[in-house]
Amino acid sequence: MKNKIIMFWAIILIVIVATVIIFVKPTKLGLDLVGGSRLMLEAETTNSIAKITPEVMGRLQFAIENRVNKLGVAETVVQQVGEKRLLIEIPNVTDLKEAKAFLGETAQLEFKKEAKDKDGNPTWESTGLSGKDLSRSSLSTDQTGQWVVSLEFNDEGAKKFADLTKSLVGQQMAIFFDGELQSAPVIREAIYGGKAQISGGNSGFEYAEAERMVNLLNAGALPVPAKIVEENTVGPTLGADSIEKSKFAGIVGLGAVILFMIAYYRLPGLIADIALIIYSLILFALFKTIPVTLTLAGIAGFILSIGMAVDANILIFERTKEELRAGRNLFTAINSGFDRAFTSIFDSNMTTIITCAILYLLGTSIVKGFALTLALGVIVSMFSAITITKNFMHLIFGTGELKYPALFGLSQDEIGKSYEATETKREKARFGILD
C-alpha cells in the first residue's frame, strides 16, 4: 500500500510539472497554423554544370535546408518538385525579402592571386582554395574594433592555405565572396594553423553584412544558382481558423470518449478518463519540452494517439471483467486483467511505433511531424494505461472482494458464472461425461 501511495504522489507531481510547462513555455506552431511563406526555387545550369542531375538537386536541397535552419525557424519544408525545382515552406517569417535574398545567394568564397591576362593586363587567378575547404566561420572584431569574418579551414584546407601563403610572400592574395572583392592583403609570411580573416576593406563590414556572410558560409555554398520562380504567403487567418477547428475536434472527440468510458465501464471508465487527462497533459508538456512544432498533421497524430490510449484501457477492462466473471477476487482480477492485456497492448503499439519510424525516416517534413507526435503519444499511452490506471484502481478498490459489480458494468448474476461453468466441465470430464 505504501508503494502505491508513493506512486500516486509521483503521478501528481508529474501532472503539476506538466501543467507548469504547458502554461509557461510557448508552443511552436507550423506554417499551416501561424502562416508564413512558400517559395519555389528553380536550379540553373552554369558553365561547369551543364545539366541538373538528381545528385545536383540533392546537394542543392541539402544546402537550402541548412540555410533555412540559419533563419531560426522550425518545421520548414524543403522538398523536390519535378526535375529541377524545390518547394520551400517557411513558417512565421516576417521579412520575406530577406529570406528570398538569403536563400538565393550562391555564397561562393574564393581565394585568388595576382596574374596577367592574355593582353598582359593585371587580373586575379584562382588558387584552388575555396569555401569548400572551410570548417567554420565566425563573427569577431579586429584590433581597431571593426567587424571581421574569422575563417577556420579543415585539415586539407589548412594545408592548402599554408602552401598558398608561403608561395605568395610579398604578394597580394585576394578574397572574393560571390564574385565581389572583399579584401586583398599583402602576405608578409606563411600562415600556418588554418585560420584567416576577411576584413571588408578600408571601410570594414557593417554588423549585418558580416553576420549574413558568416551564416551563408556556415550553411554552405549552393552547388548551382537557384532563382525564385514562384512565391506566395499563407495568412494567419487561415492558421487561426485551423487552430479553432482543431480545438473543437479535439474537445468533441475527447468528450465523446470520456462519456463512452463512463457509460460502459462505470467507475473504471472514470478512472481511465482521469488517466487520459493526465496522459494528455504529460504528452503536451513533452511536445513543448522537446520541442515539437505542431502542424495540423501533428495535431492529428496527437488526437489519434488519444484513441489508442483509450483502446489500451478497453483491452484491460475487458480482461478484468472476464476474470471477475470467472470468480476471481477483485485484486487478482485487476492484476490478471492488466497482465493478460499487456501482450496485446505491447504488440499493437510496437507495430504502430515501427510504422511511425518508417514514416519519419522516409516522409516529408509534414509527415515527419505526424509520425513523431503519434509515436510519442503511443509511448506515453503505454505508461498511462499500465502505470497510472492500474495504480489508481488499486488505490480506490483496495484488495477486497467486489461488493458492487455494477461499478464494473456487471450484474450480480454474472459474477462467478464462468467459473462455475468451467468447474462443471472439469467434473464431467473426470467421469467421462460428454455434453
C-alpha positions in Angstrom: 0.0 0.0 0.0 2.9 2.3 0.8 4.4 1.9 -2.6 1.0 2.7 -4.3 0.7 5.9 -2.3 4.3 6.9 -3.3 3.3 6.2 -6.9 0.2 8.2 -6.5 2.1 11.3 -5.3 4.7 10.8 -8.0 1.9 10.9 -10.6 0.5 14.1 -9.0 4.0 15.7 -9.2 4.3 14.8 -12.8 0.9 16.4 -13.5 2.0 19.6 -11.7 5.2 19.8 -13.6 3.4 19.1 -16.9 0.9 21.8 -16.2 3.6 24.4 -15.4 5.4 23.6 -18.6 2.2 23.9 -20.6 1.3 27.3 -19.3 4.8 28.7 -19.1 6.5 27.5 -22.3 5.2 28.7 -25.6 4.0 26.2 -28.2 5.8 26.1 -31.6 3.4 26.1 -34.5 3.9 25.2 -38.1 3.2 27.1 -41.3 -0.4 25.9 -41.6 -1.2 27.3 -38.2 0.7 30.5 -37.9 1.1 31.5 -41.6 4.3 32.0 -43.4 5.8 31.9 -46.9 6.0 29.4 -49.7 8.8 29.8 -52.3 9.6 27.8 -55.4 13.3 27.7 -56.4 14.5 26.5 -59.8 18.0 25.3 -60.3 20.0 26.9 -63.1 22.9 25.5 -65.1 26.4 27.0 -65.1 29.5 26.8 -67.3 30.8 23.9 -65.2 27.5 22.2 -64.6 25.6 21.8 -68.0 22.9 19.5 -66.7 20.8 19.5 -63.5 21.1 15.9 -62.3 19.4 14.2 -59.3 22.8 14.4 -57.5 23.0 18.2 -58.0 19.4 18.6 -56.8 20.2 16.5 -53.7 23.2 18.8 -52.9 21.1 21.9 -53.6 18.3 20.7 -51.3 20.8 19.9 -48.5 22.4 23.4 -48.8 18.9 25.1 -48.8 17.9 23.1 -45.7 21.0 24.3 -43.9 20.2 27.9 -44.9 16.6 27.7 -43.7 17.9 26.4 -40.4 20.1 29.5 -40.1 16.9 31.6 -40.3 15.9 30.3 -36.9 12.6 28.8 -38.0 11.2 25.3 -37.4 9.1 22.8 -39.2 10.2 24.0 -42.6 9.5 22.0 -45.7 12.2 21.7 -48.4 11.3 19.1 -51.0 12.0 18.5 -54.7 9.1 19.2 -57.1 9.8 17.9 -60.6 13.3 17.6 -62.1 14.9 20.9 -61.1 12.6 22.7 -58.6 12.5 22.9 -54.8 9.4 23.8 -52.8 10.2 25.7 -49.6 7.7 26.5 -46.8 8.9 28.8 -44.1 6.5 29.4 -41.1 6.2 32.7 -39.3 8.8 34.6 -41.4 8.2 38.3 -41.1 10.8 39.6 -43.6 10.2 37.7 -46.8 12.6 39.8 -48.8 15.5 38.9 -46.5 14.6 35.2 -46.7 14.4 35.4 -50.5 17.8 37.1 -50.7 19.3 34.7 -48.2 18.1 31.5 -50.0 19.1 32.7 -53.5 22.7 33.8 -52.9 25.3 31.4 -54.0 27.9 32.0 -51.2 30.9 31.3 -53.3 34.1 32.0 -51.3 37.3 32.1 -53.4 41.0 32.9 -52.8 42.9 34.3 -55.8 46.4 35.5 -56.6 47.7 38.2 -59.0 48.2 37.2 -62.6 48.2 38.6 -66.1 45.6 38.1 -68.8 46.4 37.3 -72.5 46.8 41.1 -73.1 49.2 41.5 -70.2 46.7 43.3 -68.0 46.7 42.5 -64.3 43.9 40.2 -63.1 43.1 37.6 -60.5 43.7 33.9 -60.9 42.1 31.1 -58.9 44.3 29.3 -56.5 42.1 26.2 -55.9 41.3 27.3 -52.3 37.6 28.0 -51.8 34.7 27.8 -49.3 34.7 24.0 -49.8 37.8 23.9 -47.7 36.2 25.7 -44.7 35.4 24.1 -41.4 33.5 27.0 -40.0 33.3 30.8 -39.9 32.5 33.2 -37.1 31.9 36.8 -36.4 34.6 38.8 -34.4 36.4 42.1 -34.3 39.9 43.1 -35.2 42.3 45.3 -33.2 40.6 48.5 -34.3 37.2 47.3 -33.3 35.9 46.7 -36.8 33.8 43.6 -37.6 35.6 40.8 -39.4 34.7 37.3 -40.5 37.1 34.7 -39.0 37.7 31.6 -41.0 38.8 28.2 -39.9 39.9 25.7 -42.6 39.6 21.9 -42.4 42.8 19.8 -42.4 43.1 19.8 -46.2 42.2 23.5 -46.4 44.8 24.4 -43.7 47.5 22.7 -45.7 46.4 24.4 -48.9 46.3 27.8 -47.1 49.8 27.3 -45.6 51.3 26.4 -49.0 49.5 29.2 -50.8 50.6 31.9 -48.3 54.1 30.5 -48.4 54.2 30.9 -52.2 52.7 34.4 -52.1 55.0 36.1 -49.6 55.3 39.7 -50.6 52.3 39.5 -52.9 48.6 40.2 -52.6 46.1 37.4 -52.0 42.5 38.4 -52.9 39.4 37.1 -51.1 36.3 37.1 -53.2 32.7 36.4 -52.0 30.1 35.8 -54.6 32.3 37.3 -57.2 32.9 40.6 -55.3 36.4 41.5 -54.0 36.3 41.8 -50.2 39.9 42.4 -49.4 43.4 41.8 -50.9 46.0 41.8 -48.1 49.7 41.5 -48.8 51.1 38.3 -47.5 54.1 39.0 -45.1 54.9 35.4 -44.2 53.5 31.9 -44.5 50.4 31.4 -42.3 50.1 28.1 -40.5 47.3 26.8 -38.3 44.4 27.0 -40.8 43.0 30.4 -39.7 42.3 33.6 -41.6 40.1 36.7 -41.6 38.1 38.7 -44.1 38.3 42.3 -43.1 36.0 44.0 -45.6 38.5 46.5 -46.9 39.3 50.0 -45.6 35.7 50.8 -44.5 35.2 47.5 -42.8 32.0 45.4 -42.5 28.7 46.5 -41.1 27.5 44.1 -38.5 24.5 42.9 -40.5 26.7 42.4 -43.6 29.3 40.4 -41.7 26.7 38.3 -39.9 25.0 37.5 -43.2 28.3 36.4 -44.7 29.0 34.1 -41.7 25.6 32.5 -41.9 25.9 31.8 -45.6 29.4 30.4 -45.3 28.4 28.1 -42.4 25.3 27.0 -44.3 27.4 26.1 -47.3 27.6 27.2 -50.9 24.9 26.4 -53.4 26.2 23.9 -56.0 24.3 25.8 -58.7 22.5 29.1 -58.8 18.7 29.0 -57.9 16.2 31.6 -58.8 12.8 32.1 -57.2 10.1 31.4 -59.8 7.0 31.4 -57.5 6.1 32.9 -54.1 3.0 33.2 -52.0 2.0 33.5 -48.4 -0.3 31.7 -46.0 -2.1 34.3 -43.9 -2.5 33.9 -40.1 -6.3 34.0 -40.6 -6.2 30.5 -42.1 -4.0 29.3 -39.4 -6.2 30.7 -36.7 -9.2 29.1 -38.3 -7.4 25.8 -38.4 -6.4 26.0 -34.7 -10.1 26.7 -33.7 -11.3 23.7 -35.8 -8.6 21.5 -34.3 -9.5 22.6 -30.8 -13.2 21.9 -31.5 -12.4 18.5 -33.0 -10.2 17.6 -30.0 -12.7 18.7 -27.4 -15.6 16.8 -29.1 -13.5 13.7 -29.6 -12.2 13.7 -26.1 -15.6 14.4 -24.6 -17.2 11.6 -26.6 -14.5 9.2 -25.4 -14.9 10.2 -21.8 -18.7 9.8 -21.8 -18.5 6.4 -23.5 -15.9 5.1 -21.0 -18.1 6.2 -18.0 -21.3 4.9 -19.6 -19.9 1.5 -20.5 -17.2 0.8 -17.8 -18.6 2.9 -15.0 -16.1 3.6 -12.2 -13.1 2.0 -14.0 -14.1 4.1 -17.0 -14.0 7.2 -14.9 -10.5 6.2 -13.6 -9.4 5.7 -17.3 -10.7 9.2 -18.1 -8.7 10.7 -15.3 -5.6 8.8 -16.6 -6.4 10.0 -20.1 -6.5 13.6 -19.0 -3.1 13.1 -17.2 -1.8 11.4 -20.3 -2.8 14.4 -22.5 -1.1 16.9 -20.1 2.1 14.8 -20.0 2.2 14.4 -23.8 1.5 18.1 -24.5 4.2 19.1 -22.0 6.6 16.7 -23.7 5.8 18.4 -27.1 6.8 21.7 -25.6 9.9 20.4 -23.9 11.5 18.6 -26.9 10.2 20.9 -28.6 7.8 19.5 -31.3 6.5 22.0 -33.8 2.8 21.4 -34.1 1.1 21.4 -37.5 -2.4 20.1 -38.5 -0.8 16.8 -39.3 0.9 16.7 -35.9 -2.3 17.6 -34.1 -4.0 14.7 -36.0 -1.3 12.4 -34.7 -1.9 13.6 -31.1 -5.7 13.1 -31.4 -5.2 9.6 -32.9 -2.8 8.7 -30.0 -5.6 9.6 -27.6 -7.8 7.0 -29.3 -5.0 4.4 -29.0 -4.6 5.2 -25.3 -8.3 4.5 -24.8 -8.0 1.3 -26.7 -5.4 0.0 -24.2 -7.8 0.7 -21.3 -10.6 -1.1 -23.1 -8.5 -4.2 -23.5 -7.5 -4.1 -19.8 -11.1 -3.6 -18.6 -12.5 -6.4 -20.8 -9.8 -8.8 -19.5 -10.6 -7.7 -15.9 -14.3 -8.3 -16.4 -13.6 -11.8 -17.7 -11.6 -12.5 -14.6 -14.4 -11.3 -12.4 -16.9 -13.4 -14.3 -14.6 -16.4 -13.7 -14.9 -15.8 -9.9 -11.6 -14.2 -9.2 -11.4 -11.7 -6.3 -11.1 -8.0 -7.2 -7.3 -7.7 -6.5 -6.5 -10.8 -8.6 -8.9 -9.8 -11.3 -7.3 -6.4 -11.7 -3.7 -7.7 -11.8 -4.7 -10.6 -14.2 -6.6 -8.1 -16.4 -3.5 -5.9 -16.8 -1.1 -8.9 -17.2 -3.3 -10.6 -19.9 -3.9 -7.4 -21.8 -0.2 -6.3 -21.8 1.0 -8.5 -24.6 -1.8 -7.3 -26.9 -1.2 -3.7 -26.0 2.6 -4.0 -26.4 2.3 -5.8 -29.8 -0.1 -3.3 -31.3 1.8 -0.3 -30.0 5.1 -1.6 -31.3 3.7 -2.1 -34.8 2.5 1.5 -34.7 5.9 2.8 -33.5 7.7 0.8 -36.3 5.3 2.4 -38.8 6.0 5.8 -37.3 9.7 5.2 -37.6 9.4 4.4 -41.3 7.2 7.5 -41.9 9.7 9.6 -40.1 12.7 8.3 -42.0 11.1 8.3 -45.4 8.5 11.0 -45.2 8.5 14.8 -45.8 8.6 17.3 -43.0 4.8 17.3 -42.5 4.6 13.5 -42.5 7.5 13.5 -40.0 5.5 15.8 -37.7 2.6 13.3 -37.8 4.8 10.3 -37.2 6.7 12.0 -34.3 3.6 13.1 -32.4 1.9 9.7 -32.9 5.0 7.8 -31.7 5.4 9.9 -28.6 1.7 9.6 -27.9 1.8 5.8 -28.2 4.8 5.6 -25.8 3.2 7.8 -23.2 -0.1 6.0 -23.6 1.5 2.7 -22.5 2.8 4.4 -19.4 -0.6 5.9 -18.8 -2.6 2.7 -19.2 -0.2 0.3 -17.5 1.0 2.5 -14.6 -1.5 5.3 -13.9 -4.7 3.4 -14.5 -3.5 0.3 -12.6 -2.3 2.2 -9.5 -5.5 4.4 -9.4 -7.6 1.2 -9.5 -5.7 -0.5 -6.7 -5.8 2.7 -4.6 -9.6 3.0 -5.0 -10.7 -0.6 -4.9 -8.1 -2.0 -2.5 -7.6 -5.7 -2.2 -11.1 -6.8 -1.1 -14.0 -8.5 -2.9 -16.2 -6.8 -5.4 -19.2 -5.7 -3.4 -20.8 -3.7 -6.1 -20.5 -5.4 -9.5 -22.4 -2.5 -11.1 -19.3 -0.4 -10.7 -17.7 -2.5 -13.4 -20.8 -2.7 -15.5 -21.6 -6.2 -14.4 -24.7 -7.7 -12.7 -24.5 -9.9 -9.6 -25.6 -12.9 -11.6 -22.6 -12.6 -13.9 -20.0 -12.9 -11.2 -18.6 -16.4 -11.0 -20.8 -17.9 -13.7 -17.9 -18.6 -16.0 -16.0 -20.1 -13.1 -18.9 -22.4 -12.2 -19.3 -23.4 -15.9 -15.6 -24.2 -16.1 -15.7 -26.3 -12.9 -18.8 -28.2 -14.2 -17.0 -29.1 -17.4 -13.9 -30.3 -15.4 -16.1 -32.6 -13.2 -17.9 -34.1 -16.3 -14.5 -34.7 -18.0 -13.3 -36.5 -14.9 -16.2 -39.0 -15.1 -16.1 -39.2 -18.9 -19.5 -37.5 -19.4 -19.8 -35.8 -22.8 -22.2 -32.9 -23.4 
